[in-house]
Amino acid sequence: MKNNASLVYSLFLLFGDFIALIAAFAAAYILRFQYFDDGKLAAIGGENFLRAIISILPVWLLVHAFIGLYRQEIYEKRFVEMGRLLVGAFLGTLLIIGYDFLSEDQLLPGRLVPFYALLIGFVLLVLFRTLARAFRHILYRFGGGVSNILIVGDTRVSEDIAWSMGDTRNTGINIVGIVGRKYRNYRSFEDFETAITMLKDEQIHGIIQTELYRDQARNNAILRHAQENHIAYRFVPGNADLFVGNITVELFAGLPVIAVHQTALVGWGRVVKRVFDLALTIPAMVIAVPLMIIVAVAMKISDPKSSLFFRQTRLTRFNREFTVYKFRSQYQKYDGTTPEKAFSMMGKPELAKQYRENGDFLEKDPRVTPIGRFTRATSLDELPQLLNVLKGDISLVGPRALIPQELNKYEKKHAILSVKSGLTGLAVVSGRRDIDFDERRKLDVYYVQNWSFWLDISIILRTIRMVINRTGAR
């Protein structure tokens, strides 16, 4: 009863990568001979060249497999997949160059051929996988490759799973029922035995259990049924906070134990993240400094008496307070006040509720100066925070830096403060205007617990797109 859709899709990706790479080297060969032939090319025919490339490509595909490009947890995440495709293309090109160097026969007809193949290959690989993903979603709409899942457990987690997986056309998951809980229009069953009896004519591919019953026999029966019928089985612990972040299994006193770190951003990950911050921030300052001078001059002309910079104490990693720098975008008299206090000062306390319900945003915020509206709309008011990044107060990507009065209201602030705050973050690029304070903090916690280098890159790319389109302007 096991669903082989993931295996078939992985094999399809393998075959598609092979074709894309052959096409890339063929295009590189033609490009070099047709447009850049200087009469100094090696005498190797196109047929021999392609035959040699085809014989080496299986090793290239092994590199792809080694870095996870055929694993579901990788190809389901577009930005992660693109990053690894770039790494795979680079490593594969080095492999071809190394083979040509060690081989007695001349393989490459010109030094630029592998460079052309690298660029063309990456583009074709991304294009193919984009088309493959679109084709798979089309199949989902007609029931192709869909996995039937039974959820077992009378818990809120069952609802969360049903909500996140409910769109079969995008997820390829069809929830056939929920045992012990009624949720929306999904079929509900009183117990597992009833569910199995009622669903005997439907092929169940997976069981997700979200509740550990006191009667161990009930738990054993569910697991045994899954094993006997070759059904994929997953268990979501009731203490969901226990199994998040960075998890390792190690021996302690001769027994296997699970070590749970508060965040995945530990060890060398922190070092890499800091180096990455500096590598991007230092060159960015070359562009940022002239813009900052222009903004400063415009602000002084507009309001000579007010200070240029807004300084405020906020929180970052390990509950440490730091001073954040921003170009002033609101009137100076509201410095150091919460939105609630500022609106009360101007006699409009009702705006505080509207501000919070609208994702900490008001279309015509009376606290904001005229030039402040422009700097916020273009995100120019955030440029001085690059100084905070250079100092190490914050990172380019991380949870939003908040004042203590705001963050202290959140129950899981300890999780958020296990990493540095960020200039941008997952909550920022996920629609700040459309989600409330608690939802944004949940996204911050998700980032902390699921950090990866590729997640940072995807957030930076999405931030750049938001700035250009002004979709995240405040």
Secondary structure, DSSP 8 states (H G I E B T S, - for coil): ----HHHHHHHHHHHHHHHHHHHHHHHHHHHHHHH---S------HHHHHHHHHHHHHHHHHHHHHTTTTSHHHHTSHHHHHHHHHHHHHHHHHHHHHHHHH-SS---SSTTHHHHHHHHHHHHHHHHHHHHHHHHHHHHHTTTT-EEEEEE-SSHHHHHHHHHH--HHHH-EEEEEEES---TTS-EESSHHHHHHHTTTS---EEEE----SSHHHHHHHHHHHHHTT-EEEE--S-GGGG-SEEEEEEETTEEEEEEES-S--THHHHHHHHHHHHHHHHHHHHHHHHHHHHHHHHHHH-TTS-SEEEEEEEEGGGEEEEEEEE--B-GGGTT--HHHHHHHTT-THHHHHHHHTTS--TT-TTB-HHHHHHHHTTGGGTTHHHHHHHTSSEEESSB---HHHHTTSTTHHHHTTS--EEE-TTGGGTGGGS-HHHHHHHHHHHHHT--HHHHHHHHHHHHHHHHHTTT--
